[in-house]
Amino acid sequence: MALAALISATKEAEDGSGLAATLPVAGRALIERQARLAARAGARHIVLLVERLPAALTAAVDRLRRGGIRVEVARSVADAADHIHPEEHVLLFADGAMAEEPLVLRVAAAQAPALLVGEESAETRHWERLDAAQRWAGLALIDGNTLRHTAVRLGEWDLPATLVRQAVSAGARRLGLADGADTGRVPLAMIVLAQSDAEAVDARMLAPPKQATGGAGWPSHYLFPLLSRALVPWLAVRSVEPMALRLLALLLDIAALPALVFDWWKTALALVIVAAPIEAIGVGLATVRLQSAAVGDRIGVVRQTLLAVAILLLGWRLFHAGGGWGSLLLAGVLVATMIALALARRIATNLDTPVAVWPADADAIAWLLVPAAAADFWATGLGIALAYAYVSLFAIEAMFARRDETSLGRV
């Protein structure tokens, strides 16, 4: 059944800082995160129930629409109901409701009606009470027909609270925060109604990542996290755009090409080396903000293409510097092997087959050239990089062969 989302954005923050929906979480309005979570859970369109549209809320709606998310604004309960088809399931967010993605996905996949609930405790004392033992965590799944019938006779009553009461009366399934959670970590759910609540969410959600998310090879797993762990949480609560970082990395890669033309080889390599962690930080920041990676992924492909062009240009400059045809041939074969590696990695991703982190990728090859650059043995560096890339390609192909043998054995 099709899924829609209804997000209530009518309550003022308890500390007088504006609408609760516009309180900043990871540097963006809370309602923006709610909408992105709903979209990732499969909501085809998202209805925002609002009474007024302050500038912060308008800006959040504009960012969501630019990101390709279908957002509709309703100024009344009846208007909101008109945007929902009776046969749709509706993922309902109460004012200020914030939950980590696993919880949202679990509620969206449940049988309607369903409620996300927490046990009675000091942390949940401000949540809507369901009974003596449990409170509502602000997230529910209902059907569109129930929403329409409720809208007709709601009057001045609070819509989310009324819908929850009806769901309880109908015997809604209650999904606990800890249900299915890994041992030792319960996913986060909060009702964010003040700036202090938003800061508490940031403190939990923006814990330093274990690794960067910018690529597949060993630099992304072992080198880039050294910066990402410090900078991604710091940048997330500020107005820095992930795309700005990724475009900066792209510009640095572009700047490496004229540096090679003027035989500033070490400068060109330095630009490429610096660009890679900036790209990884941009990816990590986009991940924290739940922003679509579609455009960013295209930037990643362009960056890899630029590195391949830089290697060919390096081979051409080595040829003119007296390195002979061997340097140009090394560069050409290395680029061809890099293309084959990229295709093999993509096939592995499509087949949901994990690849070890040691095989070469574009960033790993760039880092491998650093010792050669320091010693001015550029042709030797290209030869070592080619050997590394070839062994990596052989290892991935061998992995595919073992996978095929295992599949045939099962048949």
PEJOWO-V721239 format. One record per backbone hydrogen bond with DSSP energy under -0.5 kcal/mol. NH is the residue of the N-H (numbers start at 1). CO is the residue of the C=O. If there is no record, write none. Layout:
NH,CO + NH,CO
This chain:
4,89 + 5,45 + 6,91 + 7,47 + 8,6 + 8,93 + 9,49 + 13,18 + 14,193 + 16,13 + 20,11 + 22,19 + 23,20 + 25,28 + 28,25 + 30,23 + 31,21 + 32,29 + 33,29 + 34,30 + 35,31 + 36,32 + 37,33 + 38,34 + 39,35 + 40,36 + 41,37 + 42,39 + 43,38 + 44,3 + 45,3 + 46,70 + 47,5 + 48,46 + 48,72 + 49,7 + 49,47 + 50,48 + 50,74 + 51,9 + 54,52 + 58,54 + 59,55 + 60,56 + 61,57 + 62,58 + 63,59 + 64,60 + 65,61 + 66,62 + 67,63 + 68,65 + 69,64 + 71,69 + 72,46 + 74,48 + 74,72 + 80,76 + 81,77 + 82,78 + 83,79 + 83,80 + 84,81 + 88,85 + 89,2 + 90,142 + 91,4 + 92,90 + 92,140 + 93,6 + 94,138 + 97,94 + 98,190 + 100,188 + 103,100 + 104,100 + 105,101 + 106,102 + 107,103 + 108,104 + 109,105 + 110,107 + 112,110 + 113,141 + 114,141 + 115,173 + 116,139 + 117,115 + 117,175 + 118,135 + 120,133 + 125,122 + 127,124 + 128,136 + 130,134 + 131,134 + 135,118 + 136,128 + 137,116 + 140,92 + 141,114 + 142,90 + 144,88 + 145,86 + 147,143 + 148,144 + 149,145 + 150,146 + 151,147 + 152,148 + 153,149 + 154,151 + 157,154 + 162,158 + 163,159 + 164,160 + 165,161 + 166,162 + 167,163 + 168,164 + 169,165 + 170,166 + 171,168 + 172,167 + 173,113 + 175,115 + 175,173 + 176,174 + 177,117 + 179,176 + 181,178 + 185,182 + 187,177 + 190,98 + 192,96 + 192,190 + 193,191 + 197,194 + 198,194 + 199,195 + 200,196 + 201,197 + 202,198 + 203,199 + 204,200 + 205,201 + 206,202 + 207,204 + 212,220 + 213,280 + 218,357 + 220,217 + 221,217 + 222,218 + 223,218 + 223,219 + 224,219 + 226,223 + 227,224 + 228,224 + 229,225 + 230,227 + 231,227 + 232,228 + 233,228 + 234,230 + 235,231 + 236,232 + 237,233 + 238,235 + 240,235 + 244,241 + 245,241 + 246,242 + 247,243 + 248,244 + 249,245 + 250,246 + 251,247 + 252,248 + 253,249 + 254,250 + 255,251 + 256,252 + 257,253 + 257,254 + 258,254 + 259,255 + 260,256 + 261,257 + 262,258 + 263,260 + 264,259 + 265,263 + 268,264 + 269,265 + 270,266 + 271,267 + 272,268 + 273,269 + 274,270 + 275,271 + 276,272 + 277,273 + 278,274 + 279,275 + 280,276 + 281,277 + 282,278 + 283,279 + 284,280 + 285,281 + 286,282 + 287,283 + 288,284 + 289,285 + 290,287 + 291,286 + 297,293 + 298,294 + 299,295 + 300,296 + 301,297 + 302,298 + 303,299 + 304,300 + 305,301 + 306,302 + 307,303 + 308,304 + 309,305 + 310,306 + 311,307 + 312,308 + 313,309 + 314,310 + 315,311 + 316,312 + 317,313 + 318,314 + 319,315 + 320,316 + 321,317 + 322,319 + 323,318 + 324,319 + 327,324 + 328,324 + 329,325 + 330,326 + 331,327 + 332,328 + 333,329 + 334,330 + 335,331 + 336,332 + 337,333 + 338,334 + 339,335 + 340,336 + 341,337 + 342,338 + 343,339 + 344,340 + 345,341 + 346,342 + 347,343 + 348,344 + 349,345 + 350,346 + 351,347 + 352,349 + 353,348 + 354,352 + 365,361 + 366,362 + 367,363 + 368,364 + 369,365 + 369,366 + 370,367 + 372,368 + 373,369 + 374,370 + 375,371 + 376,372 + 376,373 + 377,372 + 378,376 + 381,377 + 382,378 + 383,379 + 384,380 + 385,381 + 386,382 + 387,383 + 388,384 + 389,385 + 390,386 + 391,387 + 392,388 + 393,389 + 394,390 + 395,391 + 396,392 + 397,393 + 398,394 + 399,395 + 400,396 + 401,397 + 402,398 + 403,399 + 404,400 + 405,401 + 406,402 + 407,403 + 408,404 + 409,405 + 410,406 + 411,407
